[in-house]
Amino acid sequence: MEQNNLIFKRMAIFFQFAILITAVVIGRIVYVQYINPTKVTTEDIAFRGFKLDAVRGDILAYDGRTLATSVPYYKVRIDCTVQNKDTFDKYIDGLCASLAGFFKDKSAGEYKKLIIKGRNEGKRYLSIGSRLVDYSELAEIKKFPLFNKGANKGGIIVEEKYKRNNPYGRKAYRTIGFINTEGVGVGIEGTWDYYLKGKPGLQMRQKVLGGEWIPINTDQNIAPENGYDIRTTINIDFQEAVENALKEQLSKGQNIEGATAVVMETKTGAIRAIANLKNDGKGGFDESLNYAIGQATEPGSVLKLVTLVALLEDGYVTLDTQVDGGNGHWTYLTQKVSDSHAVGLQDVRGAFAHSSNVCFAKLATKHYASDPKKFVNRIQNMKLGERFHLDIQGEAAATIHSPDSPIWTPGLLASMGFGYGLLITPLHTLTFYNAIANDGKMMKPYFIEDYERDGAIVKQFKPQEVSGAICSKETAKAAQEALRAVVTSGTGRMMKNDNYHISGKTGTARVAFPGGGYERNGMRKYQATFCGYFPSEDPAYSLIVILYSGETPGNFYGASWAGPVFKKIADFIYANSPEWNDPLVENPKNVKKSNPNIAKGTGNESRKSLEVLPVTNKKQVLAEIGNKRWVDFTSDTNGVTAKEFSVFKDSLVSVVNMGIKDALYLLENQGLRVKFSGRGRVVAQTPAAGAKVEKNDIITLQLEEQ
């Protein structure tokens, strides 16, 4: 019995002790969880996932040339623990001297002190150098003492990063755009960021001694998905011609704030060139403001075309209707209207050709004063104020006042008759002129042809007609006749030439000062415009040129400032469009047609090119291409031949006669690095095709225009 009591006592003590321990544990849990919770920081985690950015897609010109690309750069680090003592002691001085000479941010002694300290502390990911290096610089660094023994013995670690590069510098820069350090984008870079940036991956890293994180291999790692390439409508040759013509004219003026010029393909609405140059205050001009799509102003006389089309369409006038410009001065209610010179009695054709403000103010008020809303509705129906919903951000809205508006005054109708009292962008003006050139069919302006991956089109964008014609074909033909008269006998006579015909309209508009008024202390500001199309008989391109003056006491005419720029651009496009020029031969019957020299490349792109190229045996060539992925071409007077070529070889593939985009794709997929100079197609490569190469070898390409 005593023995049983002893057992029970011992068990009671044991259970009491267990209950006490349990209570302490529960109490500690409650304390830690709710009363004084301990925060676990990221520094306490031995493994962590790091985001891997995808390679941003390229922005391409219409012909595939690269306008913006992500170029690899490299951060150099050193694992201070992998070298054996003898190797480290033997080469550390040479390495530090090389690093000091290369980066020029520390002395050799400072580099040695840094690396020895890292070795003593067991650092495996020590940063070297004050900047990123490019591939050729990295190749040089890998030859430095100690680093030339590789990662396992010398300790060199290379971390790849990407930076955005524009091979053509600032050309079309505001349209191409950029992403700033805060992630806010403009232009195509900003608008198409979702497609360009791709999808990030995940890299697991381990925290090691010294607080550094090093990558590790694990099933949790996710490879990034690179971004799409965006092919634009931009013709880089046209772009260069536009910018050169603008800069040449801008260099002649002492007080010019900026300029813009836009080339539109008449049948499609594709923007083939767009330049926006703003005075940088340092004696130069730069692409820092997108005047073409983002600045709405009063266009002035160039918008007399709108009034003319409205009058013709409503049946109020013909080109032969007489209108009296008088002595060049006229007052409507309180609105004073004047011309630069008196035009007297004219028919409508002549009044338009000589750009009479008085004549068009009289016509607008005579026919629409009793119902001004009819005039405004006509303008709206002609899509002048249309919101285009462009495929590039930054589009400014047009402002067209109506009699319903609280700021409407009866005198505003007279002003609207010759291009004031409404605000529109240069792109709106150009699109309207393009519609007249296109027999009344208005095409939506667009900047993007497609987005693609590895040369294969994912989605293609086609030309779009803005709903409904802006006027009848008969009205469009009459307007075309009037625009041609501007060049043959009016203010645009400087556009005459014997090779091809231009149609268009000059415009000189005063620009309002902030707070209102067109004159301040005897000074005025102007925008000088020429807008038109060519060739007149079968328009292929429409073009607008606008120069914006600073404050000036004199005049700043569209004919003398914008006109010469328009002609230089049109001359270049005409000279570089052989389809407009029949070759001159002694006996055409005995001369066989030559066939174009077609670049080798992907089958998809080759088929697109063949659709528009003058190939004598086009159907046969398209059949030869079939579903082939990579195609090479030979051509002679008898026709073009297409044949497939293999790109998956152990030796170096030939990229001669390729565009740079295809060449980069092939070579980089072989694990090679590429340096190139020039522009156009590849005409030479070093090493030559067939050579034995190793991963990360550098291939040098020479490009030339064909």
C-alpha positions as CSV (number, residue, x, y, z in Angstrom):
1,M,0.0,0.0,0.0
2,E,2.8,2.4,0.9
3,Q,4.5,1.4,-2.3
4,N,1.4,2.3,-4.3
5,N,1.1,5.7,-2.6
6,L,4.7,6.4,-3.4
7,I,4.1,5.6,-7.1
8,F,1.0,7.9,-7.1
9,K,3.0,10.7,-5.5
10,R,5.7,10.4,-8.1
11,M,3.2,10.3,-11.0
12,A,1.5,13.4,-9.6
13,I,4.8,15.3,-9.4
14,F,5.6,14.2,-13.0
15,F,2.2,15.4,-14.3
16,Q,2.5,18.7,-12.3
17,F,5.9,19.2,-13.8
18,A,4.6,18.4,-17.3
19,I,1.6,20.8,-16.9
20,L,4.0,23.5,-15.7
21,I,6.3,23.0,-18.7
22,T,3.3,23.0,-21.1
23,A,2.0,26.2,-19.5
24,V,5.4,27.9,-19.9
25,V,5.6,26.8,-23.5
26,I,2.0,28.1,-24.2
27,G,2.7,31.3,-22.4
28,R,5.9,31.8,-24.4
29,I,4.0,31.2,-27.6
30,V,1.3,33.7,-26.6
31,Y,4.0,36.2,-25.6
32,V,6.0,35.9,-28.8
33,Q,2.9,35.8,-31.1
34,Y,0.7,38.5,-29.6
35,I,2.4,40.4,-26.7
36,N,5.9,41.0,-28.1
37,P,6.1,39.4,-31.6
38,T,9.6,39.1,-33.1
39,K,9.9,40.4,-36.6
40,V,11.8,38.1,-39.0
41,T,13.8,40.2,-41.4
42,T,14.9,39.3,-44.9
43,E,18.5,39.2,-43.6
44,D,17.5,36.1,-41.6
45,I,16.5,34.2,-44.7
46,A,19.3,32.1,-46.2
47,F,17.6,31.7,-49.6
48,R,15.7,34.3,-51.6
49,G,14.2,34.7,-55.1
50,F,15.4,37.6,-57.2
51,K,13.6,38.9,-60.2
52,L,15.3,38.4,-63.6
53,D,14.4,41.0,-66.1
54,A,13.6,39.9,-69.6
55,V,15.5,41.3,-72.5
56,R,13.5,44.2,-73.8
57,G,12.3,43.8,-77.4
58,D,13.7,46.0,-80.2
59,I,12.0,48.8,-82.0
60,L,12.5,48.4,-85.7
61,A,12.2,50.6,-88.8
62,Y,9.8,49.6,-91.6
63,D,12.6,47.7,-93.4
64,G,13.8,45.9,-90.2
65,R,16.7,48.2,-89.3
66,T,17.0,48.7,-85.5
67,L,15.9,52.0,-84.1
68,A,16.1,51.0,-80.4
69,T,17.7,47.8,-78.9
70,S,18.8,46.5,-75.6
71,V,22.6,46.1,-75.6
72,P,24.2,43.8,-73.1
73,Y,26.6,45.3,-70.5
74,Y,28.4,43.6,-67.7
75,K,29.1,44.1,-64.0
76,V,32.4,42.5,-63.0
77,R,32.8,40.9,-59.6
78,I,35.4,38.6,-58.0
79,D,35.1,35.6,-55.7
80,C,38.0,36.2,-53.3
81,T,38.0,32.7,-51.9
82,V,38.7,30.4,-54.9
83,Q,42.3,31.2,-55.6
84,N,45.0,29.2,-53.9
85,K,47.5,31.2,-51.9
86,D,50.4,30.9,-54.3
87,T,48.4,31.9,-57.3
88,F,46.8,34.8,-55.4
89,D,50.1,36.1,-54.2
90,K,51.8,35.8,-57.6
91,Y,49.2,37.6,-59.7
92,I,47.4,40.0,-57.3
93,D,49.7,43.0,-58.0
94,G,49.3,42.5,-61.8
95,L,45.6,42.3,-61.5
96,C,45.3,45.4,-59.4
97,A,47.5,47.4,-61.7
98,S,45.4,46.4,-64.7
99,L,42.1,47.3,-62.9
100,A,43.5,50.7,-61.9
101,G,44.6,51.4,-65.4
102,F,41.3,50.3,-66.9
103,F,38.6,51.8,-64.6
104,K,40.7,54.7,-63.3
105,D,38.6,54.9,-60.2
106,K,41.2,53.6,-57.7
107,S,44.9,53.2,-57.5
108,A,46.5,49.8,-57.8
109,G,47.2,49.9,-54.0
110,E,43.6,50.7,-53.2
111,Y,42.4,47.8,-55.4
112,K,44.9,45.4,-53.6
113,K,43.7,46.5,-50.2
114,L,40.0,46.0,-51.2
115,I,40.6,42.5,-52.6
116,I,42.8,41.3,-49.7
117,K,40.2,42.6,-47.2
118,G,37.5,40.7,-49.2
119,R,39.7,37.5,-49.1
120,N,40.2,37.8,-45.3
121,E,36.4,38.3,-44.9
122,G,35.6,35.4,-47.2
123,K,33.7,37.5,-49.7
124,R,32.6,35.6,-52.8
125,Y,30.8,38.3,-54.7
126,L,33.0,41.5,-54.4
127,S,32.1,44.3,-56.8
128,I,34.9,45.5,-59.1
129,G,35.0,48.8,-61.0
130,S,32.8,51.9,-60.9
131,R,30.8,51.2,-64.1
132,L,29.4,48.5,-66.4
133,V,31.5,47.4,-69.3
134,D,30.6,46.4,-72.8
135,Y,31.5,43.1,-74.4
136,S,34.8,44.2,-76.0
137,E,35.9,45.7,-72.7
138,L,34.9,42.5,-70.9
139,A,37.0,40.5,-73.3
140,E,40.0,42.8,-72.4
141,I,39.3,42.4,-68.6
142,K,39.3,38.6,-68.9
143,K,42.9,38.8,-70.1
144,F,44.0,40.5,-66.9
145,P,46.4,38.6,-64.6
146,L,44.5,36.1,-62.3
147,F,41.2,36.8,-64.2
148,N,42.7,35.0,-67.2
149,K,42.5,31.8,-65.2
150,G,38.7,31.8,-65.3
151,A,36.0,31.7,-62.7
152,N,37.1,28.6,-60.8
153,K,40.8,29.5,-60.4
154,G,40.9,33.2,-60.9
155,G,37.5,34.1,-59.3
156,I,36.1,36.4,-62.0
157,I,32.3,36.6,-62.0
158,V,30.4,38.4,-64.7
159,E,26.8,39.6,-64.2
160,E,24.9,40.6,-67.4
161,K,22.7,43.7,-67.6
162,Y,21.0,45.5,-70.5
163,K,21.0,49.1,-71.4
164,R,18.8,50.8,-74.1
165,N,20.7,51.9,-77.2
166,N,19.5,53.9,-80.2
167,P,21.7,53.1,-83.2
168,Y,20.5,56.1,-85.2
169,G,21.1,58.5,-82.3
170,R,18.4,61.1,-81.8
171,K,16.6,60.5,-85.1
172,A,12.8,60.2,-84.5
173,Y,13.8,60.1,-80.8
174,R,10.6,61.6,-79.4
175,T,8.5,59.2,-81.4
176,I,10.6,56.2,-80.5
177,G,10.5,57.4,-76.9
178,F,12.1,56.2,-73.7
179,I,11.4,54.9,-70.2
180,N,12.7,57.2,-67.5
181,T,14.2,56.2,-64.2
182,E,10.8,56.3,-62.5
183,G,9.4,53.8,-65.0
184,V,7.3,56.5,-66.9
185,G,7.5,56.2,-70.6
186,V,6.8,58.3,-73.7
187,G,6.5,57.6,-77.4
188,I,6.5,54.0,-78.6
189,E,8.7,52.8,-75.7
190,G,6.0,54.0,-73.3
191,T,2.9,53.1,-75.3
192,W,4.1,49.6,-76.1
193,D,5.9,48.9,-72.9
194,Y,3.8,45.9,-72.0
195,Y,4.8,44.1,-75.2
196,L,8.4,45.3,-75.3
197,K,9.4,44.4,-71.7
198,G,8.5,40.7,-71.8
199,K,7.9,38.7,-68.6
200,P,10.5,38.5,-65.8
201,G,11.9,35.3,-64.5
202,L,13.1,34.2,-61.1
203,Q,16.6,33.4,-59.9
204,M,17.1,31.8,-56.5
205,R,20.1,33.0,-54.6
206,Q,21.9,32.0,-51.4
207,K,23.1,34.3,-48.7
208,V,26.8,33.7,-48.0
209,L,29.4,35.0,-45.6
210,G,29.7,38.7,-45.8
211,G,26.0,39.3,-46.6
212,E,26.3,38.7,-50.3
213,W,23.8,36.8,-52.4
214,I,25.1,34.3,-55.1
215,P,22.9,32.5,-57.7
216,I,22.2,28.9,-57.2
217,N,20.8,26.2,-59.5
218,T,17.4,25.0,-58.5
219,D,14.1,23.8,-60.0
220,Q,12.5,27.0,-58.7
221,N,14.4,29.2,-61.2
222,I,12.2,30.5,-64.0
223,A,13.7,31.8,-67.2
224,P,12.5,35.2,-68.3
225,E,10.4,35.5,-71.5
226,N,11.9,38.2,-73.7
227,G,9.8,41.0,-75.1
228,Y,8.3,41.3,-78.5
229,D,10.0,43.4,-81.2
230,I,7.9,46.3,-82.5
231,R,8.1,47.1,-86.2
232,T,7.2,50.7,-86.9
233,T,6.1,52.4,-90.1
234,I,9.2,54.6,-90.2
235,N,11.4,54.6,-93.3
236,I,14.8,55.5,-91.8
237,D,16.1,56.9,-95.1
238,F,13.1,59.3,-95.3
239,Q,13.6,60.1,-91.7
240,E,17.2,61.2,-92.2
241,A,16.2,63.3,-95.2
242,V,13.4,65.0,-93.3
243,E,15.7,65.8,-90.3
244,N,18.6,67.0,-92.5
245,A,16.3,69.3,-94.5
246,L,14.8,70.8,-91.3
247,K,18.2,71.3,-89.7
248,E,19.6,73.0,-92.8
249,Q,16.7,75.5,-92.8
250,L,16.8,76.0,-89.0
251,S,20.5,76.9,-89.2
252,K,19.5,79.9,-91.4
253,G,17.3,81.5,-88.7
254,Q,18.3,83.4,-85.6
255,N,15.1,83.2,-83.7
256,I,13.3,79.9,-84.3
257,E,11.7,78.0,-81.4
258,G,11.2,74.7,-83.2
259,A,9.9,72.8,-86.2
260,T,8.1,69.6,-87.2
261,A,7.7,67.6,-90.4
262,V,5.6,64.5,-91.1
263,V,5.5,62.2,-94.1
264,M,2.4,60.1,-94.6
265,E,1.8,57.4,-97.2
266,T,-1.3,58.5,-99.0
267,K,-3.1,55.2,-99.6
268,T,-2.5,53.8,-96.1
269,G,-2.0,56.5,-93.6
270,A,1.3,55.0,-92.5
271,I,3.7,57.6,-91.1
272,R,7.0,57.1,-92.9
273,A,8.9,59.9,-91.2
274,I,8.3,62.3,-88.3
275,A,10.7,64.9,-87.0
276,N,10.2,67.2,-84.0
277,L,13.1,69.7,-83.4
278,K,13.0,72.1,-80.4
279,N,15.5,74.8,-79.7
280,D,17.7,73.6,-76.9
281,G,18.8,77.1,-75.8
282,K,22.4,76.2,-76.6
283,G,22.5,77.0,-80.3
284,G,21.1,73.6,-81.4
285,F,17.8,71.7,-81.9
286,D,16.8,68.4,-80.3
287,E,13.9,65.9,-80.3
288,S,12.5,67.0,-77.0
289,L,8.9,68.0,-77.8
290,N,6.5,66.1,-80.1
291,Y,4.9,69.1,-81.9
292,A,3.3,66.9,-84.6
293,I,0.9,65.0,-82.4
294,G,1.0,66.9,-79.0
295,Q,0.6,70.6,-79.8
296,A,-2.7,72.0,-81.1
297,T,-2.5,75.5,-82.5
298,E,-4.4,77.8,-84.8
299,P,-3.1,76.7,-88.3
300,G,-3.9,79.8,-90.2
301,S,-4.1,79.9,-94.0
302,V,-3.3,76.3,-94.5
303,L,-6.9,75.6,-93.2
304,K,-8.5,77.7,-96.0
305,L,-8.8,74.3,-97.6
306,V,-11.4,73.3,-95.0
307,T,-13.5,76.3,-95.8
308,L,-13.1,75.7,-99.5
309,V,-14.3,72.1,-99.2
310,A,-17.3,73.1,-97.0
311,L,-18.4,75.7,-99.6
312,L,-18.0,73.3,-102.5
313,E,-19.7,70.4,-100.7
314,D,-22.6,72.6,-99.7
315,G,-23.0,73.9,-103.3
316,Y,-22.4,77.5,-102.4
317,V,-19.5,78.1,-104.8
318,T,-17.5,76.6,-107.7
319,L,-13.9,77.4,-108.4
320,D,-15.1,79.9,-111.0
321,T,-17.3,81.9,-108.5
322,Q,-16.2,85.5,-108.2
323,V,-15.2,87.1,-104.9
324,D,-13.8,90.6,-104.3
325,G,-10.8,90.9,-102.1
326,G,-10.8,94.7,-102.5
327,N,-7.8,96.6,-101.3
328,G,-6.8,93.8,-98.8
329,H,-8.6,95.2,-95.8
330,W,-12.1,94.4,-94.6
331,T,-14.1,94.5,-91.3
332,Y,-16.8,92.1,-90.3
333,L,-18.7,93.4,-87.3
334,T,-15.7,94.1,-85.0
335,Q,-13.4,91.6,-86.7
336,K,-10.7,93.2,-88.8
337,V,-9.3,91.1,-91.6
338,S,-6.3,91.9,-93.8
339,D,-4.2,90.4,-96.5
340,S,-0.4,90.7,-97.0
341,H,-1.3,92.2,-100.5
342,A,-4.5,93.2,-102.2
343,V,-5.8,90.6,-104.6
344,G,-8.8,92.6,-106.0
345,L,-11.6,90.7,-107.8
346,Q,-10.8,87.0,-108.1
347,D,-12.5,83.7,-108.8
348,V,-12.4,81.3,-105.9
349,R,-9.5,79.4,-107.5
350,G,-7.4,82.5,-107.6
351,A,-8.4,83.7,-104.1
352,F,-7.3,80.3,-102.8
353,A,-4.0,80.3,-104.8
354,H,-3.1,83.8,-103.5
355,S,-4.3,82.9,-100.0
356,S,-6.6,85.8,-99.5
357,N,-7.9,86.1,-95.9
358,V,-10.4,88.8,-97.0
359,C,-12.0,86.6,-99.7
360,F,-12.4,83.6,-97.4
361,A,-13.7,85.6,-94.5
362,K,-16.3,87.1,-96.9
363,L,-17.2,83.7,-98.3
364,A,-17.6,82.1,-94.9
365,T,-19.8,84.9,-93.5
366,K,-21.9,85.3,-96.6
367,H,-23.0,81.7,-96.7
368,Y,-22.9,80.7,-93.0
369,A,-23.7,83.8,-91.0
370,S,-27.4,82.9,-90.8
371,D,-26.5,79.4,-89.6
372,P,-22.9,79.2,-88.3
373,K,-23.6,75.8,-86.7
374,K,-24.0,74.4,-90.3
375,F,-20.4,75.4,-91.0
376,V,-19.1,74.0,-87.7
377,N,-21.1,70.7,-88.3
378,R,-19.6,70.5,-91.7
379,I,-16.1,70.8,-90.3
380,Q,-16.9,68.1,-87.7
381,N,-18.4,65.8,-90.4
382,M,-15.1,66.2,-92.3
383,K,-13.4,64.6,-89.3
384,L,-11.1,67.6,-88.7
385,G,-11.5,67.3,-84.9
386,E,-11.4,63.5,-84.9
387,R,-9.7,61.7,-82.0
388,F,-7.5,59.3,-83.8
389,H,-6.7,57.1,-80.8
390,L,-3.1,56.8,-82.2
391,D,-0.9,53.8,-81.5
392,I,1.5,56.2,-79.8
393,Q,0.6,58.2,-76.7
394,G,0.6,62.0,-76.4
395,E,-2.1,62.8,-78.9
396,A,-3.5,66.3,-78.2
397,A,-7.2,66.9,-78.7
398,A,-8.5,69.3,-81.4
399,T,-10.7,72.3,-80.3
400,I,-13.4,73.4,-82.7
401,H,-15.7,76.0,-81.2
402,S,-19.4,75.9,-81.8
403,P,-22.2,78.5,-81.6
404,D,-23.3,76.6,-78.5
405,S,-20.0,77.4,-76.8
406,P,-20.0,80.3,-74.2
407,I,-16.9,81.8,-75.9
408,W,-18.6,82.0,-79.3
409,T,-18.9,85.4,-80.9
410,P,-20.3,86.2,-84.4
411,G,-16.9,87.5,-85.5
412,L,-15.4,84.1,-84.8
413,L,-17.0,82.7,-88.0
414,A,-14.9,85.2,-90.1
415,S,-11.8,84.0,-88.3
416,M,-12.5,80.4,-88.9
417,G,-13.0,81.1,-92.6
418,F,-9.2,81.6,-92.9
419,G,-7.9,79.2,-90.3
420,Y,-8.2,80.9,-86.9
421,G,-10.5,80.3,-84.0
422,L,-9.8,76.6,-83.9
423,L,-7.0,74.5,-82.5
424,I,-5.6,71.4,-84.3
425,T,-2.4,69.5,-84.4
426,P,-0.1,69.2,-87.4
427,L,-1.1,65.6,-87.7
428,H,-4.8,66.6,-88.0
429,T,-4.0,69.0,-90.8
430,L,-1.9,66.5,-92.6
431,T,-4.6,63.8,-92.3
432,F,-7.1,66.2,-93.8
433,Y,-4.9,67.0,-96.8
434,N,-4.1,63.4,-97.2
435,A,-7.9,62.7,-97.5
436,I,-8.2,65.2,-100.3
437,A,-5.3,63.6,-102.1
438,N,-7.0,60.3,-101.6
439,D,-10.3,61.5,-103.3
440,G,-12.1,62.1,-100.0
441,K,-11.1,58.9,-98.2
442,M,-9.5,59.7,-94.8
443,M,-7.0,57.2,-93.5
444,K,-6.2,56.9,-89.8
445,P,-2.5,57.8,-89.2
446,Y,-0.6,54.9,-87.7
447,F,3.0,54.2,-86.5
448,I,3.1,50.5,-85.9
449,E,3.2,47.8,-88.6
450,D,3.3,44.7,-86.3
451,Y,4.8,43.1,-83.3
452,E,6.9,40.0,-83.7
453,R,9.2,37.5,-82.0
454,D,12.4,36.0,-83.6
455,G,11.4,37.5,-87.0
456,A,7.9,35.8,-87.0
457,I,4.9,38.2,-87.0
458,V,2.6,37.7,-84.0
459,K,0.1,40.4,-84.9
460,Q,0.0,42.7,-87.9
461,F,-1.9,46.0,-88.1
462,K,-3.5,47.1,-91.3
463,P,-4.5,50.5,-92.7
464,Q,-7.9,51.7,-91.4
465,E,-10.3,54.1,-93.0
466,V,-11.9,56.7,-90.8
467,S,-15.6,56.0,-91.2
468,G,-17.2,57.6,-94.2
469,A,-15.7,59.9,-96.9
470,I,-15.1,63.5,-95.8
471,C,-16.6,64.8,-99.1
472,S,-17.7,63.7,-102.5
473,K,-15.2,62.7,-105.1
474,E,-16.3,65.7,-107.2
475,T,-15.5,68.1,-104.3
476,A,-12.2,66.4,-103.7
477,K,-11.2,66.8,-107.4
478,A,-12.1,70.5,-107.3
479,A,-10.0,70.9,-104.1
480,Q,-7.1,69.1,-105.8
481,E,-7.3,71.5,-108.7
482,A,-7.2,74.5,-106.3
483,L,-4.2,73.0,-104.5
484,R,-2.4,72.6,-107.8
485,A,-3.1,76.2,-108.7
486,V,-1.3,77.3,-105.5
487,V,1.9,75.9,-107.0
488,T,1.3,76.8,-110.7
489,S,0.3,80.4,-110.1
490,G,0.0,81.2,-106.4
491,T,2.0,81.5,-103.2
492,G,3.6,78.1,-103.7
493,R,5.3,78.8,-107.0
494,M,8.7,77.9,-105.5
495,M,7.5,74.2,-105.7
496,K,7.5,74.2,-109.4
497,N,9.8,71.6,-111.1
498,D,10.1,69.7,-114.3
499,N,10.4,66.2,-112.9
500,Y,7.2,65.8,-110.9
501,H,4.2,67.9,-109.7
502,I,3.5,69.0,-106.2
503,S,0.1,70.2,-104.9
504,G,-0.3,72.0,-101.6
505,K,-0.9,75.2,-99.6
506,T,1.2,77.7,-97.8
507,G,0.2,79.0,-94.4
508,T,1.4,81.8,-92.2
509,A,-0.3,82.0,-88.9
510,R,0.2,84.3,-85.9
511,V,0.6,82.5,-82.6
512,A,-1.2,83.8,-79.6
513,F,0.8,84.9,-76.6
514,P,0.0,83.3,-73.2
515,G,-2.9,85.2,-71.8
516,G,-4.2,86.2,-75.3
517,G,-3.3,88.6,-78.1
518,Y,-1.2,88.2,-81.2
519,E,1.2,91.2,-80.6
520,R,3.1,92.3,-77.6
521,N,5.4,95.4,-77.6
522,G,5.5,95.4,-81.4
523,M,6.6,91.7,-81.4
524,R,4.8,88.7,-82.9
525,K,5.2,85.0,-83.1
526,Y,4.4,82.9,-86.2
527,Q,4.1,79.4,-87.4
528,A,5.0,78.9,-91.1
529,T,3.5,76.0,-92.9
530,F,3.5,74.2,-96.2
531,C,1.2,71.1,-96.4
532,G,0.6,69.1,-99.6
533,Y,1.2,65.9,-101.5
534,F,3.0,64.5,-104.5
535,P,3.0,63.5,-107.3
536,S,-0.2,65.5,-108.0
537,E,-1.6,63.1,-110.6
538,D,-1.3,60.0,-108.5
539,P,-0.4,61.0,-104.9
540,A,1.9,58.6,-103.1
541,Y,2.9,60.8,-100.1
542,S,1.5,63.7,-98.2
543,L,3.8,66.0,-96.2
544,I,3.5,68.8,-93.7
545,V,6.3,71.1,-92.7
546,I,5.9,73.7,-89.9
547,L,8.5,76.1,-88.4
548,Y,7.7,78.0,-85.2
549,S,9.3,81.4,-84.8
550,G,10.3,83.2,-81.6
551,E,9.2,86.8,-81.0
552,T,9.9,88.9,-84.1
553,P,9.0,92.3,-85.4
554,G,8.9,91.1,-89.0
555,N,7.0,88.4,-91.0
556,F,7.7,84.7,-91.1
557,Y,6.1,83.3,-94.2
558,G,5.2,79.7,-94.9
559,A,6.3,80.1,-98.6
560,S,9.8,81.2,-97.7
561,W,10.5,79.2,-94.5
562,A,8.5,75.9,-94.8
563,G,8.3,75.7,-98.6
564,P,12.0,75.0,-99.2
565,V,12.1,72.3,-96.6
566,F,9.0,70.6,-98.2
567,K,10.7,70.7,-101.6
568,K,14.0,69.2,-100.4
569,I,12.1,66.3,-98.7
570,A,9.9,65.7,-101.7
571,D,12.9,65.8,-104.1
572,F,14.7,63.2,-102.0
573,I,11.7,60.9,-101.8
574,Y,11.1,61.3,-105.6
575,A,14.7,60.6,-106.4
576,N,14.7,57.5,-104.3
577,S,11.5,56.1,-105.6
578,P,12.5,54.4,-108.9
579,E,9.0,53.3,-109.6
580,W,8.2,56.9,-110.5
581,N,10.9,57.0,-113.1
582,D,11.0,54.9,-116.3
583,P,14.6,54.1,-117.3
584,L,15.8,55.8,-120.5
585,V,17.2,53.3,-123.0
586,E,18.0,53.6,-126.7
587,N,15.9,50.6,-127.6
588,P,13.6,49.5,-124.8
589,K,12.4,46.5,-126.8
590,N,15.9,44.9,-126.7
591,V,16.5,45.5,-123.0
592,K,15.4,42.9,-120.5
593,K,13.9,44.1,-117.2
594,S,16.4,43.7,-114.3
595,N,15.2,42.1,-111.1
596,P,15.9,43.4,-107.6
597,N,18.7,42.1,-105.4
598,I,16.7,40.6,-102.6
599,A,18.3,40.2,-99.1
600,K,18.3,36.7,-97.7
601,G,16.4,36.2,-94.6
602,T,13.2,34.7,-93.1
603,G,10.6,33.2,-95.5
604,N,7.8,35.3,-93.9
605,E,9.6,38.6,-94.4
606,S,10.7,37.6,-97.9
607,R,7.1,36.9,-99.0
608,K,6.1,40.4,-97.8
609,S,8.9,42.0,-99.7
610,L,8.1,40.1,-102.9
611,E,4.5,41.3,-102.8
612,V,5.6,44.9,-103.6
613,L,8.9,44.3,-105.5
614,P,9.0,44.3,-109.4
615,V,10.0,40.6,-109.9
616,T,9.3,39.2,-113.3
617,N,8.6,35.6,-112.1
618,K,7.0,36.5,-108.8
619,K,4.6,33.5,-108.6
620,Q,7.4,31.1,-109.2
621,V,9.5,32.6,-106.4
622,L,6.7,32.6,-103.9
623,A,6.1,28.9,-104.7
624,E,9.9,28.3,-104.2
625,I,9.8,30.0,-100.8
626,G,6.8,27.9,-99.6
627,N,7.1,27.2,-95.9
628,K,10.9,27.6,-95.8
629,R,12.1,29.4,-92.7
630,W,15.4,30.8,-94.1
631,V,15.7,31.7,-97.8
632,D,18.6,33.0,-100.0
633,F,18.0,34.6,-103.4
634,T,19.9,35.0,-106.7
635,S,18.6,37.3,-109.4
636,D,19.4,38.2,-113.0
637,T,17.5,39.5,-116.0
638,N,15.6,36.2,-116.4
639,G,14.1,36.3,-112.9
640,V,14.7,35.5,-109.2
641,T,15.5,32.1,-107.7
642,A,14.9,31.2,-104.0
643,K,16.5,28.4,-102.2
644,E,16.6,27.3,-98.6
645,F,19.8,27.5,-96.5
646,S,20.6,25.8,-93.2
647,V,21.6,27.9,-90.3
648,F,22.1,25.2,-87.7
649,K,25.7,24.2,-88.3
650,D,28.8,23.6,-86.1
651,S,30.7,26.2,-88.1
652,L,30.0,29.9,-88.5
653,V,26.9,30.7,-90.6
654,S,27.1,33.2,-93.5
655,V,25.1,36.4,-92.9
656,V,26.4,38.3,-95.9
657,N,23.5,39.9,-97.8
658,M,21.3,39.9,-94.7
659,G,19.7,42.8,-92.9
660,I,21.3,43.4,-89.5
661,K,18.2,42.1,-87.6
662,D,18.3,38.7,-89.1
663,A,22.1,38.6,-88.9
664,L,22.0,39.4,-85.1
665,Y,19.3,36.8,-84.5
666,L,21.3,34.0,-86.2
667,L,24.7,34.8,-84.7
668,E,23.5,35.4,-81.2
669,N,21.6,32.2,-81.3
670,Q,24.9,30.5,-82.0
671,G,26.2,32.0,-78.8
672,L,28.3,34.6,-80.5
673,R,28.7,38.3,-79.9
674,V,28.3,40.9,-82.7
675,K,29.9,44.2,-83.5
676,F,28.8,46.1,-86.6
677,S,29.4,49.3,-88.4
678,G,27.7,51.1,-91.3
679,R,24.1,50.6,-92.3
680,G,22.2,48.6,-94.9
681,R,23.0,44.9,-95.6
682,V,25.9,42.9,-94.4
683,V,28.6,42.9,-97.1
684,A,31.5,41.3,-95.0
685,Q,31.9,39.3,-91.9
686,T,35.0,38.5,-89.8
687,P,35.7,35.6,-89.3
688,A,34.4,34.3,-92.6
689,A,31.6,31.8,-92.9
690,G,32.6,28.3,-92.2
691,A,35.2,29.2,-89.6
692,K,35.3,27.3,-86.3
693,V,34.1,29.6,-83.5
694,E,33.5,29.2,-79.8
695,K,30.7,30.6,-77.7
696,N,31.1,34.3,-76.9
697,D,33.5,34.9,-79.8
698,I,33.1,38.3,-81.4
699,I,31.9,38.5,-85.0
700,T,32.5,41.8,-86.8
701,L,30.1,42.8,-89.6
702,Q,30.4,45.5,-92.2
703,L,27.1,47.0,-93.5
704,E,26.6,49.0,-96.7
705,E,23.5,50.3,-98.4
706,Q,22.6,48.5,-101.6
